[in-house]
Structure formats: C-alpha cells, structure tokens
Amino acid sequence: MGGLFAAFTKQRAADRRAQFKKALIHFEAKIGGQLFGPIPENRRREFFCLDTHTWVWHEEWTDQNGQRQAVTTRYDVRPSGILKSQGHMSYQKLTPEEDRNFRKAVHLYGERIESEYRRVLGQQA
C-alpha cells in the first residue's frame, strides 16, 4: 500500500511541476509577443524560450476570408549558429539581418521577462 501511495504522490508532484512550467511558458510567451509593438485585435502573437536551445515565434490571425491562419517559427541555437524552421520546412541558417534581429529580440526578451518577474514577485512580498 505504501508503494502505491508513494507512486501517486510522486506523480502528483511531477504533474504540478509540469503545470507550473507550462504556466511560466505561457506567461513569458505573452510578454515576448508584445516586444515588437501592440498586437492587433483578433491576433495572437507569442515569442518564448522553450528550452536552453529552442526559441519559438508563433502568430495566429483571421484573414480577409475569415479563415484562421497560423505561422510558427522555431529557432535552434547551436554552437555553429542559429537555425530556423517554419512549418514543415527544414532548418535553414539565419541571414545576417535575421541573426541580428533574433539576438536583439532575445536580449529584449530577457530584460522584459526579468522586469516582469521582479514586478510580480515584488507585489507578493
């Protein structure tokens, strides 16, 4: 009986950690989506760090025909450079301009996320 309870408790703790991580990613994605100006009505934009080597830019909108559109770009940060992939396309190296813009976005993201965490955690203290 003790083994079953221990396994259940361990699984609940793992589930809570996963939910917490998911909530943090959503929080950061929303902030990241606002880095490049206001988000138009009926549009969703997210930019976030998924893990130590993966960044994601995601945007959704409704086109003039009322159809829902979405574009997701994944950035894979490697020692040899930064690669990107959109949709089902294979990874391609960033152009020099894309590389500069990506690095600037990551820098702004870090500043904004740090500021927001300080603000939120300061309110709870």
PyRosetta script that sets phi, psi and omega in degrees:
from pyrosetta import init, pose_from_sequence

init()
pose = pose_from_sequence("MGGLFAAFTKQRAADRRAQFKKALIHFEAKIGGQLFGPIPENRRREFFCLDTHTWVWHEEWTDQNGQRQAVTTRYDVRPSGILKSQGHMSYQKLTPEEDRNFRKAVHLYGERIESEYRRVLGQQA")
pose.set_psi(1, -40.8)
pose.set_omega(1, -179.7)
pose.set_phi(2, -61.4)
pose.set_psi(2, -37.4)
pose.set_omega(2, 179.7)
pose.set_phi(3, -65.6)
pose.set_psi(3, -38.4)
pose.set_omega(3, 178.8)
pose.set_phi(4, -66.3)
pose.set_psi(4, -44.3)
pose.set_omega(4, 178.9)
pose.set_phi(5, -64.1)
pose.set_psi(5, -42.1)
pose.set_omega(5, 179.2)
pose.set_phi(6, -62.8)
pose.set_psi(6, -41.8)
pose.set_omega(6, 179.1)
pose.set_phi(7, -65.4)
pose.set_psi(7, -41.3)
pose.set_omega(7, 178.7)
pose.set_phi(8, -63.4)
pose.set_psi(8, -45.1)
pose.set_omega(8, 179.7)
pose.set_phi(9, -63.0)
pose.set_psi(9, -42.6)
pose.set_omega(9, 179.4)
pose.set_phi(10, -63.4)
pose.set_psi(10, -41.1)
pose.set_omega(10, 179.6)
pose.set_phi(11, -66.3)
pose.set_psi(11, -40.9)
pose.set_omega(11, 178.6)
pose.set_phi(12, -62.7)
pose.set_psi(12, -40.3)
pose.set_omega(12, 178.5)
pose.set_phi(13, -64.4)
pose.set_psi(13, -42.1)
pose.set_omega(13, 178.4)
pose.set_phi(14, -64.0)
pose.set_psi(14, -40.4)
pose.set_omega(14, 178.0)
pose.set_phi(15, -63.8)
pose.set_psi(15, -41.3)
pose.set_omega(15, 178.6)
pose.set_phi(16, -64.2)
pose.set_psi(16, -41.4)
pose.set_omega(16, 177.8)
pose.set_phi(17, -62.6)
pose.set_psi(17, -42.9)
pose.set_omega(17, 179.5)
pose.set_phi(18, -64.1)
pose.set_psi(18, -42.0)
pose.set_omega(18, 178.3)
pose.set_phi(19, -65.2)
pose.set_psi(19, -39.2)
pose.set_omega(19, 178.9)
pose.set_phi(20, -65.0)
pose.set_psi(20, -44.8)
pose.set_omega(20, 179.0)
pose.set_phi(21, -62.2)
pose.set_psi(21, -41.1)
pose.set_omega(21, 178.7)
pose.set_phi(22, -63.0)
pose.set_psi(22, -41.1)
pose.set_omega(22, 179.0)
pose.set_phi(23, -65.0)
pose.set_psi(23, -40.2)
pose.set_omega(23, 177.7)
pose.set_phi(24, -63.2)
pose.set_psi(24, -43.1)
pose.set_omega(24, 179.4)
pose.set_phi(25, -62.1)
pose.set_psi(25, -42.9)
pose.set_omega(25, 178.7)
pose.set_phi(26, -63.8)
pose.set_psi(26, -40.7)
pose.set_omega(26, 178.1)
pose.set_phi(27, -60.8)
pose.set_psi(27, -48.9)
pose.set_omega(27, -179.2)
pose.set_phi(28, -68.2)
pose.set_psi(28, -36.9)
pose.set_omega(28, -179.7)
pose.set_phi(29, -63.1)
pose.set_psi(29, -39.7)
pose.set_omega(29, 179.6)
pose.set_phi(30, -65.5)
pose.set_psi(30, -45.0)
pose.set_omega(30, 178.0)
pose.set_phi(31, -62.7)
pose.set_psi(31, -45.8)
pose.set_omega(31, 179.9)
pose.set_phi(32, -61.0)
pose.set_psi(32, -35.1)
pose.set_omega(32, 179.5)
pose.set_phi(33, -66.5)
pose.set_psi(33, -20.1)
pose.set_omega(33, -178.6)
pose.set_phi(34, -92.6)
pose.set_psi(34, -0.7)
pose.set_omega(34, -176.3)
pose.set_phi(35, -61.3)
pose.set_psi(35, -28.2)
pose.set_omega(35, -171.8)
pose.set_phi(36, -110.0)
pose.set_psi(36, 31.2)
pose.set_omega(36, 176.4)
pose.set_phi(37, 106.2)
pose.set_psi(37, 178.0)
pose.set_omega(37, -177.6)
pose.set_phi(38, -62.0)
pose.set_psi(38, 146.1)
pose.set_omega(38, 178.3)
pose.set_phi(39, -92.2)
pose.set_psi(39, 122.5)
pose.set_omega(39, -179.4)
pose.set_phi(40, -59.6)
pose.set_psi(40, 155.3)
pose.set_omega(40, 178.1)
pose.set_phi(41, -57.7)
pose.set_psi(41, 146.8)
pose.set_omega(41, 179.9)
pose.set_phi(42, 62.1)
pose.set_psi(42, 29.7)
pose.set_omega(42, 179.4)
pose.set_phi(43, -133.3)
pose.set_psi(43, 145.0)
pose.set_omega(43, 175.7)
pose.set_phi(44, -124.5)
pose.set_psi(44, 131.7)
pose.set_omega(44, -179.0)
pose.set_phi(45, -135.8)
pose.set_psi(45, 133.4)
pose.set_omega(45, 178.7)
pose.set_phi(46, -137.1)
pose.set_psi(46, 143.6)
pose.set_omega(46, 173.5)
pose.set_phi(47, -142.0)
pose.set_psi(47, 123.7)
pose.set_omega(47, -175.2)
pose.set_phi(48, -157.5)
pose.set_psi(48, 163.2)
pose.set_omega(48, 176.8)
pose.set_phi(49, -95.3)
pose.set_psi(49, 115.0)
pose.set_omega(49, -178.3)
pose.set_phi(50, -79.9)
pose.set_psi(50, -43.5)
pose.set_omega(50, 176.9)
pose.set_phi(51, -154.2)
pose.set_psi(51, -171.3)
pose.set_omega(51, -173.1)
pose.set_phi(52, -62.0)
pose.set_psi(52, -18.4)
pose.set_omega(52, -176.9)
pose.set_phi(53, -124.4)
pose.set_psi(53, 0.0)
pose.set_omega(53, -172.6)
pose.set_phi(54, -126.5)
pose.set_psi(54, 127.3)
pose.set_omega(54, 175.2)
pose.set_phi(55, -118.5)
pose.set_psi(55, 150.0)
pose.set_omega(55, -177.0)
pose.set_phi(56, -132.4)
pose.set_psi(56, 133.2)
pose.set_omega(56, 169.7)
pose.set_phi(57, -115.3)
pose.set_psi(57, 123.2)
pose.set_omega(57, -179.3)
pose.set_phi(58, -132.1)
pose.set_psi(58, 135.0)
pose.set_omega(58, 178.6)
pose.set_phi(59, -139.4)
pose.set_psi(59, 136.8)
pose.set_omega(59, 178.1)
pose.set_phi(60, -129.9)
pose.set_psi(60, 143.7)
pose.set_omega(60, 178.2)
pose.set_phi(61, -158.2)
pose.set_psi(61, 168.4)
pose.set_omega(61, 175.3)
pose.set_phi(62, -106.0)
pose.set_psi(62, 125.7)
pose.set_omega(62, -177.9)
pose.set_phi(63, -79.8)
pose.set_psi(63, -179.4)
pose.set_omega(63, -176.8)
pose.set_phi(64, -63.7)
pose.set_psi(64, -17.9)
pose.set_omega(64, 178.4)
pose.set_phi(65, -95.5)
pose.set_psi(65, 6.5)
pose.set_omega(65, 179.8)
pose.set_phi(66, 80.9)
pose.set_psi(66, 8.7)
pose.set_omega(66, -179.6)
pose.set_phi(67, -89.3)
pose.set_psi(67, 137.7)
pose.set_omega(67, 178.4)
pose.set_phi(68, -76.2)
pose.set_psi(68, 130.1)
pose.set_omega(68, 179.7)
pose.set_phi(69, -119.0)
pose.set_psi(69, 151.9)
pose.set_omega(69, 178.0)
pose.set_phi(70, -151.1)
pose.set_psi(70, 142.9)
pose.set_omega(70, 175.3)
pose.set_phi(71, -133.6)
pose.set_psi(71, 129.6)
pose.set_omega(71, 175.8)
pose.set_phi(72, -123.1)
pose.set_psi(72, 126.8)
pose.set_omega(72, 177.0)
pose.set_phi(73, -117.0)
pose.set_psi(73, 125.7)
pose.set_omega(73, 176.8)
pose.set_phi(74, -105.5)
pose.set_psi(74, 135.1)
pose.set_omega(74, 177.3)
pose.set_phi(75, -112.6)
pose.set_psi(75, 124.8)
pose.set_omega(75, 180.0)
pose.set_phi(76, -108.5)
pose.set_psi(76, 112.0)
pose.set_omega(76, -177.7)
pose.set_phi(77, -89.2)
pose.set_psi(77, 115.4)
pose.set_omega(77, -178.3)
pose.set_phi(78, -122.0)
pose.set_psi(78, 160.1)
pose.set_omega(78, 177.3)
pose.set_phi(79, -57.2)
pose.set_psi(79, -30.2)
pose.set_omega(79, -177.8)
pose.set_phi(80, -85.3)
pose.set_psi(80, -6.4)
pose.set_omega(80, -179.5)
pose.set_phi(81, 143.7)
pose.set_psi(81, -179.0)
pose.set_omega(81, -178.5)
pose.set_phi(82, -104.4)
pose.set_psi(82, 129.2)
pose.set_omega(82, 178.7)
pose.set_phi(83, -112.5)
pose.set_psi(83, 150.9)
pose.set_omega(83, 177.0)
pose.set_phi(84, -129.1)
pose.set_psi(84, 154.1)
pose.set_omega(84, 176.5)
pose.set_phi(85, -142.7)
pose.set_psi(85, 135.0)
pose.set_omega(85, 175.8)
pose.set_phi(86, -120.8)
pose.set_psi(86, 131.1)
pose.set_omega(86, 178.7)
pose.set_phi(87, 58.3)
pose.set_psi(87, -127.2)
pose.set_omega(87, -177.6)
pose.set_phi(88, -96.0)
pose.set_psi(88, 8.0)
pose.set_omega(88, -178.4)
pose.set_phi(89, -76.0)
pose.set_psi(89, 151.8)
pose.set_omega(89, 177.9)
pose.set_phi(90, -74.7)
pose.set_psi(90, 164.8)
pose.set_omega(90, -179.3)
pose.set_phi(91, -67.4)
pose.set_psi(91, 140.0)
pose.set_omega(91, 177.2)
pose.set_phi(92, -131.1)
pose.set_psi(92, 147.8)
pose.set_omega(92, 177.5)
pose.set_phi(93, -69.5)
pose.set_psi(93, 143.4)
pose.set_omega(93, 178.3)
pose.set_phi(94, -68.9)
pose.set_psi(94, 147.6)
pose.set_omega(94, 171.5)
pose.set_phi(95, -71.3)
pose.set_psi(95, 162.7)
pose.set_omega(95, 177.7)
pose.set_phi(96, -54.7)
pose.set_psi(96, -40.1)
pose.set_omega(96, 179.0)
pose.set_phi(97, -67.4)
pose.set_psi(97, -43.5)
pose.set_omega(97, 177.5)
pose.set_phi(98, -61.5)
pose.set_psi(98, -39.7)
pose.set_omega(98, 179.2)
pose.set_phi(99, -61.2)
pose.set_psi(99, -46.6)
pose.set_omega(99, 178.5)
pose.set_phi(100, -61.2)
pose.set_psi(100, -46.6)
pose.set_omega(100, -179.4)
pose.set_phi(101, -63.3)
pose.set_psi(101, -41.2)
pose.set_omega(101, 179.5)
pose.set_phi(102, -63.8)
pose.set_psi(102, -47.1)
pose.set_omega(102, -179.4)
pose.set_phi(103, -62.0)
pose.set_psi(103, -39.3)
pose.set_omega(103, 176.9)
pose.set_phi(104, -63.6)
pose.set_psi(104, -43.5)
pose.set_omega(104, 179.8)
pose.set_phi(105, -62.3)
pose.set_psi(105, -42.1)
pose.set_omega(105, 179.8)
pose.set_phi(106, -64.3)
pose.set_psi(106, -41.2)
pose.set_omega(106, 178.7)
pose.set_phi(107, -63.0)
pose.set_psi(107, -48.3)
pose.set_omega(107, 178.3)
pose.set_phi(108, -61.0)
pose.set_psi(108, -41.2)
pose.set_omega(108, 178.6)
pose.set_phi(109, -57.9)
pose.set_psi(109, -49.3)
pose.set_omega(109, -179.6)
pose.set_phi(110, -58.9)
pose.set_psi(110, -44.6)
pose.set_omega(110, 179.1)
pose.set_phi(111, -62.7)
pose.set_psi(111, -46.8)
pose.set_omega(111, -176.9)
pose.set_phi(112, -67.2)
pose.set_psi(112, -42.1)
pose.set_omega(112, 180.0)
pose.set_phi(113, -64.0)
pose.set_psi(113, -45.3)
pose.set_omega(113, 179.7)
pose.set_phi(114, -60.0)
pose.set_psi(114, -43.6)
pose.set_omega(114, 179.2)
pose.set_phi(115, -62.4)
pose.set_psi(115, -44.4)
pose.set_omega(115, -179.5)
pose.set_phi(116, -66.0)
pose.set_psi(116, -40.8)
pose.set_omega(116, 177.9)
pose.set_phi(117, -64.0)
pose.set_psi(117, -41.8)
pose.set_omega(117, 178.0)
pose.set_phi(118, -61.2)
pose.set_psi(118, -42.8)
pose.set_omega(118, -179.9)
pose.set_phi(119, -63.1)
pose.set_psi(119, -49.2)
pose.set_omega(119, -177.7)
pose.set_phi(120, -66.3)
pose.set_psi(120, -45.6)
pose.set_omega(120, -178.5)
pose.set_phi(121, -70.2)
pose.set_psi(121, -31.1)
pose.set_omega(121, 176.6)
pose.set_phi(122, -65.9)
pose.set_psi(122, -33.6)
pose.set_omega(122, 179.3)
pose.set_phi(123, -69.8)
pose.set_psi(123, -27.0)
pose.set_omega(123, -177.3)
pose.set_phi(124, -88.9)
pose.set_psi(124, -12.6)
pose.set_omega(124, -176.4)
pose.set_phi(125, -74.8)
pose.dump_pdb("model.pdb")
